[in-house]
Structure formats: structure tokens, C-alpha cells
């Protein structure tokens, strides 16, 4: 499903997307086109892109083509999804130690739609961090690599 969504293939394109998307949530999916979990997430993103077109813009970013952002957001697990609003990085409290990105695939389309709505409404009120509406049992669990250092 990766071919249904626009892709950003260099740092300049990612920078331009962050700067130019206004009054909508910018969704950047970091991953690889040939990864099974990324393809599952891409399917959900592609199916919801039209429904969310008034609130969000979705782009795919290959972690190998944009290593600057991969390192900046500490993307060690793929897929990882990062959100922006008017050039500002939006953080989400998923009940995990990391609020900067969603790691893994969403279980359902509705989970993703609910999350975008919460981010959009929070951003319109000037918030930089929002609480995730996703059921905690639907959020993938992972260990942070820098834990215990």
C-alpha cells in the first residue's frame, strides 16, 4: 500500500513538509517499504487518508534515506509515526516512557482516526502534548534502548 501515499525521500523534502503543512496534523511514518509491519500500517494510513484529509496530511519517510531525522527522533524500532502541527512537534502520552512517537502499527483504523482527532483538537487549543485516546491494550509495548544507562 506504500504506493498510495506520498513519500519524502530526502531531508529537504521532510523540512519542506514540516514548514509548509498549515492548520493540519502532519503525519510522518518512518519505516521501510518492504517491512511487513510497515505495510500493515501503510494500509491503515492509506485507508484513512481520505477520511482525515481535512485534519491531516500523511507522508511516508524511508529511514535509510533520511538518517538525520531517524537519528534526531531516535527511531530504533520501525515503523515509528511522528506528528507535527504548524511546524511544531506534537507529543502524545501513550502511557509509555516515550511521548515523541508512536512505535508499531495501529490495531484498527479507528484507533488512528481517534488519535488524529485528539491531536488536531489539542493543537488547535495550543497544546503541545495530548493524552492518547487509544486503549492501552492496543498500544504495542517495547523497551527503550537507552533504559538503564
QUIVENZI-V757940 format. One record per backbone hydrogen bond with DSSP energy under -1.0 kcal/mol. NH is the residue of the N-H (numbers start at 0). CO is the residue of the C=O. E is the energy in kcal/mol with one decimal. If there is no record, write none. Layout:
<<NH:CO:E> <NH:CO:E>>
This chain:
<<3:0:-2.1> <4:1:-1.1> <7:59:-2.8> <13:9:-1.8> <14:10:-2.9> <15:11:-2.5> <16:12:-2.2> <17:13:-2.4> <18:14:-2.3> <19:15:-2.5> <20:16:-2.0> <24:54:-3.5> <25:83:-2.9> <26:56:-3.2> <27:81:-2.9> <28:58:-2.5> <29:79:-3.4> <30:60:-2.2> <34:31:-1.2> <38:34:-2.3> <39:35:-1.9> <40:36:-2.4> <41:37:-3.2> <42:38:-1.9> <43:39:-1.6> <44:40:-2.8> <45:41:-2.9> <46:42:-2.2> <47:43:-1.4> <48:44:-1.4> <51:47:-2.2> <52:49:-1.2> <54:51:-1.9> <55:51:-3.1> <56:24:-2.7> <58:26:-2.9> <59:5:-2.4> <60:28:-3.2> <62:30:-2.1> <65:61:-1.3> <69:65:-1.8> <70:66:-2.4> <71:67:-2.3> <72:68:-2.6> <73:70:-1.2> <74:69:-2.9> <75:73:-1.2> <79:29:-2.3> <80:101:-3.0> <81:27:-2.7> <83:25:-2.0> <84:87:-2.4> <87:84:-2.0> <89:82:-2.5> <90:127:-2.8> <91:98:-2.2> <92:129:-3.2> <101:80:-2.8> <103:78:-3.5> <111:107:-1.3> <112:108:-2.5> <113:109:-2.8> <114:110:-2.1> <115:111:-2.4> <116:112:-2.3> <117:113:-2.2> <118:114:-2.6> <119:115:-2.9> <120:116:-2.6> <121:117:-2.4> <122:118:-2.8> <123:119:-2.3> <125:122:-1.6> <126:121:-2.6> <129:90:-1.9> <131:92:-2.4> <137:134:-2.8> <138:135:-1.2> <146:143:-1.1> <148:145:-1.5>>
